[in-house]
Structures are given as structure tokens and as C-alpha cells.
Amino acid sequence: MSKTRNFKLAILTCFLQNVTFAQEEKENNLSFSGSVDVYATTNLADNARGSIGILAANTSGEPAHGFGLGMANTVISYDIGKAGAVADLAFGPRASAANAYEGNINQLYVYYRATDKLVLSLGQFNTFFGYEVISPVDNFNYSVSYLFNAGPFSHTGIKADYQVSDDLSFMLAVTNPHGLTAGTNITNDFQVGFQTGYKGQFFNVVYGADGFGFDDVLYLDYTGGFNATDSFYIGINAAYSNSNDADGGYYGGALYLQNTFSDTFALGLRPEYFTTTSGSTDQSVLALTLSANKELTKNLKVIGEVRFDTSDDIPVIGTKDNVTGVTFAAIYKFN
């Protein structure tokens, strides 16, 4: 074999290796993940429909009851170099209840790493508020808290995340009012958001127009927690909102008391106290939620839940001021 032919074969081999490496690199930068959740729910009250706290959009105004679909979502992300994009598409009653934006978009944004510590994002992203999120995969409880339902759920705008160290971070955002029902700003009003995080404890502030007709709404939120023991975790969420224009708001707090008994089983209690304010009138509700999480496989978990809601000020369901709900949910995640 001639030296020229050997040289050509070496060049061809090198080229093919580079092409294969480039293809593998591109494939690794593209990722898919998502989840599916379904449930059955009821209550133990006579002549009352529904089970409180199930996040499901409906036209009748009644809470979810019987067998139901949660949501199916697919998250597509691509990252290369300093930039990337995320498209989170969600379908189903849970997605519709939590996200009133255009179509079935849960999140849709692009991001750019300006430095090793600074990331800029533009588009629609889920809120940085609160302990719970829209997708049940990342929630310990299947039913959602009153604090979660009070919103906001998502924001459309620009944000800057700055990671000072492994322990300390800051975030600044300018967004449309979260109550707008389309992915564009038709009111020419805005909200400003800020977050500071330190060792897993986060303090959040949002101020501005809410998209529901009020221009001076203030939201304050603390989300955090700590490990009391190797197996027992205490999560905390407290929030406050007020508007002088609306002459009202809300405040409340919830604890997330969770004990892990094994690699596949955990039990948790979520006590929550929530109050809405309007003028000189306050309306409060107490909710106690006991949830058992069991992982059947790496991807499939089931949640059995008993929830008791009571109020001296407002009916919880129909005319009932005390309601016990029972829910069984199955959640499958893929990635």
C-alpha cells in the first residue's frame, strides 16, 4: 500500500471520527422529558360533589370528582455552547387550570450564559414563587395548596439569574402581568420580580399590575426548609399579597413535614392556614393533607392522600364548611 493511500485513509478515518463525535455531541445536547398523571378522587361529606384541592379546569365550577385526567407534558430542550432553548408543552385539565397562556405552552424560553455566573432568559417560564409547581412529578402532595392556587403560576418576560456561589443567588425579572391570557402584553403594564436565595432558603418579591385590573399588587413569598434528621424533612412556605386598589389580598403559611421510611416509601403531612382579605373582612380556611408516596418503579409512583379542609367563614364545597377528601393518583415520568 502506498504512502499516499495510507495518508488518505488516515485523513478519512479522522474525518469520520470527527463526524461521529459531532453527531454524538449534538444528540447529547437535545433532551426529552415529561410526565403523565391520572387520579381518582371523592369526599366523605353527604350530598357534596368534589374533592378539594385537585387542580383541574372545568366549566361547571364544581371541584373535581370521580376519575380524572391530570396532564401530559413533554419538555424539549436543546443546549449548545452558551445558549439554549426550552419548549414545555402541557395538555389536560391540570395544565389548563394552572396555565391560561396561549395554546398548550407551559414554558417557552431561550437563555444565554453571559458569564459562568450570569444567565439571561427570555420568554415564558414557570413562577419562582412557592413550594409547589405545576407538574405533580416534583410535588410530594397530589392536591395543591391554597397558596399555590393563589398564584402566580407563570411569567412572560426577561429574567437574569446570578449565581454568586454555591450558597448565594439572585434573580431579577421584568415581565408582563401574570394574569394576561395570551403570550403578548395587550395592556402595556408590567411586573418586576426579585429573588434572593441562600442555602436553600428563598425570598421572593413581585410588584406591579396583575392583569386582573389592579396596578399596585405586592406579592411576598418565602420558600425553604431543612433536614431535621437524615429521614425527616421540614419544608416551609409563607406568602402575603396586598393591593390598595383592590382593597384586599391574602396571606398564609404551610408546612411540609415529610419522613422517608425507605428508598421507595415516604409519608408526609401538610398543615396549611390561608386567609383572603377584602376591606375589613377576612375569610380563613385550615387544610390538613396526609400523603403517602410509593415508588413502584423508577419512573412510576403512586400517591394516596387524605385531606381535611375546614372553615368558620366560607363553605369549602357547596354548603359544607368541613370536608374530608380522599385521592389516589398515579404519576409516570420519562426522560
N, C-alpha and C positions, 0 to 999 in steps of 0.2 A: 504493500500500500504506500502511495507516495506521501511525501511530507505535506504537499498541498491539500491532498484529500483528508489527511489527518487533521490539518488545521481547519478545514471546512466543517468536518464532523464535530470538532471541539466547539466551534462557533455555534453550530446548530443545536448542540446539546445545551450549551449555556443559554441560548435564546429560549428553548423550550422550558428550561428550568425557571427562567425569569417569568415567562408567561404563566406557568403553573403557579408560581408564588404569588404573582399579581392577582390571579383569579381567586386563589385561596384567601388572600388579604381582603379582596372585595366582598367575598362571600361571608367572611367573618364580621365585616362591618355592617352587614344587613341582618337584622334580627326580627323575629316574630314572637309575640307572646299574647296572652289573653286569658279569658275565663268565661265560664258558663255557670249560672246558678239558678236553681229551681227550689220551690218550697211548698209546704202545706201549713196552713195556719187556721186557728179558730180561737174562741174565747169561752170562758166558763160562766158568762152572765146570761140570764134569761132574756129572750126577746131582744138581743142586741147583735147586730152583724159586725163582723170585722175583728181584727187583732191589731192593736195599736202599735205603731212604730214600723210597720212593714212599708218600705219605700217603693210605692207603686203608683204610677199615674193612672187616673180613671176619670171618667166623665160624670159619674153619678155623685161624686163627692163622698161616698162611703168608703171606709177603710177596707183594705184587702181582706179576703175571706176565702176559705177553702184551698184548693190547689192553685198555684200561680207560677208564672214565669218571672224571674228577676231580670237578668240582662245577659247578653252575649257581647263581649268586646274583643277586638283584635288591635293590638298595638304593633305598629310597624315603625321601626327606627333605623336610621342609616347614619353612620358616623365615619368620617374620614378627615384626617388632618385636624384642623382647628374648628371645623364646622360640622353640623349635623341637623337632622330634622326628625320630628316625631309626629306620626299620624295615629291617633287613638280613636277608633270608630266603635261606637256602642249602640246596641239595639235592644229594645224591650222596655217594659213598663218602668223598671228601676232607672234605666238610663233616661227615659223621658221625664220622670219625676224630678231627677236631680239636675237635668241639663235642658234648659229651654232654648239653647242656641240653635243656629241654623242646621237643619238636617240632623244627621246622626253623629255629629262630631263631638266627641268628648274632649279631646285635646288636639290641637294642630298648631305646631310652632317650629321655628327654626332657631338654632342657637350658634353662638360663636365664642370660642375661648380667646378672649383678647389677651389674657396672660394666663399663667399657671393658676392664678388665684381668682381671676375675674371672668365670669361667664355672662354673656348678654343673650336674652331670649326675647323673641318677638312672635306674637300670635295668641292663641288661646291655650291656657293652662289651668289645671285644677287649682283650687284655692290653697293657700299656705296656712289657712285658718284651721284650728280644731284638731281633735284627736282622731276622728273618723274620716274615711274617704268614701268616694262613690262606689268603687269596686269592692265587693264584700270579701275578696281574697285577702285583703290587708286589714280587715276588721275582725276583732275577736267575737263581737256580738253580731248576729244577723240583723235584728231590728236596729234602727238607728235612734240616736238620742234626740231630744228636743233641741239641744244646742246645734247639732248637725242640721236639723231641719230648718233652723232659723237662718242658715246661710251665712255668707255667700258660698256658692258651690264652685264657680269657675270665674276666671277673669280673662278679658281680651285686652292686650296691650303690650307693653315692654317692661322687662324687669332686668335688674342687674344683681347677680349673686356674687358676693365677695367672701372667699374663704380665707380668713386671716391665719388660722391654724387648724389643727385637728379638733380643737375645742371651741373656737370662736368663729362666728359667721355673721354676715349682714346681708340684707336684701332690700332693695328699693324698687318700687314699681309705680308706673303711671298707666292706668287702664281706663277703659270705658266703664260706665256704671254697670255693676254686675247684673242688674235686673233687666237689661235690654234683651229682647227676644230674637235678636239677629246678630250676626257677626260683624256688623258695622255700627258706627255711632251716629244715630239719627238725631240726637239731642244736643250735640256739641258740649256735653258735660263730661266730667272726668272724676276719677277717684285716684287718690295717692295712697300707696301702701308701703309699710316698712316692717321688717322683721329683724330681730337680733336673736341669735342662738348661742347658748353656752352650755357645753357638756350635756347635750340632750334636752335642755330646757329652752323653750321658745316663747318670746313675747312678740305679739303681732298688733299692728295698728293699721286701720284703713279709715280714710276720711274723704267725704265728698258726696256727689249725687249717687243715689242708689238705683236709679232707673225706674222707681215707682212713684215719682213725683216730688221727692224731697231732696234738697240740695245740701243739707248740712249734717248728714248721718255719720256718727262716730262709732267705730267698732274697735273694741279692745279684746284681746284674747291671750290667754296663757295656756300652753300645752307642754306637758313634761311628764316626768315620772322617775322612779328609781327602783332598784332591786333591793327589797328588804332582806331577802335571803337568796341563796342560789336558785331556789324554786319559786319564790313568791315575789311578784312584781306589783307595784302600785303606780298606776297611771293617773294623771290629773288633767282636767280641762275646766277652765273657768272663763266666762265671757260676759261682756257688757256692751250694750248698744243704746244710743240715745239720739234723738233728733228734736231740736226745738221747734222746727217747722211742723213735725208730726205730733209734737207734744207727747212723745212716747218712745218706747223701745223695749228692751228685755235685759235680763241678767240671769245667770245661773251657774251651776257647777256640777261636775260629775267626777266620780272616782271609778277607776278600772282596777279592781282587785282580782288578780289572776294567779292561780297556782298551777304549776306544771308537775304532774304526777309521774309522767314517763315521756319518752320521745314522741309518743303518739296521742297522749291524752292530757287535757288541761280543763280546769274548771274556773269560771270567773263570775264575779258579781259586780254589776254596775249600778250603784245608787246615784240618782240624779234629782236635783231640785231646780226647777225652772220657773221663772216669773216673767210675764209680759206686763208692761206698764202703759197706761193711757190716761193722761191727765192725772187725776188723783186716785185712779182705780188700778189696783194690782190684782192679777189673776195668776195663781200659782198651782203647780202640779208636782207631785212626787212620783218618781218611777223607779222601780227596783227590778232589775233584769238579771236572771241567773242563766248562764250559758255553759253548756258542755261541748267542748271541741274534741272531735275524734278523727284522726287521720287514718283512713282505710288503706290508702296507698300514698305514694309520694306526691301524686297530683290531685287526689280526691279526698276531701274532708267533709264531714257532716257536723251540723250544729243542732243540738237540741236545746230549746230555750223556753223558759217560763218567765213571764213578765207581768208585774202588778203595777197598775197606774191608779192613783187616787188624787182627788182634788175636792176642796171645800168651796171652790169658786166657780168652776166650769164643769160641764159634762165631759167625760173622757170619750165615751162613744154613745151616740144617741142621747138618751136622758140619764145614762148611768154615770155616776161620779166615782165608782170603783169598778175596775175591770181587770180580770186576770186573763192574759193571752198565752196560748201555747203554740209554738212554732217548731217545725222540723225542716231544715234546709240542707241541700247538698250543693257543694261548690267544687268545680273542677277547674284547675288551672293548667295551662300548657305554655311551653316556652322552647 
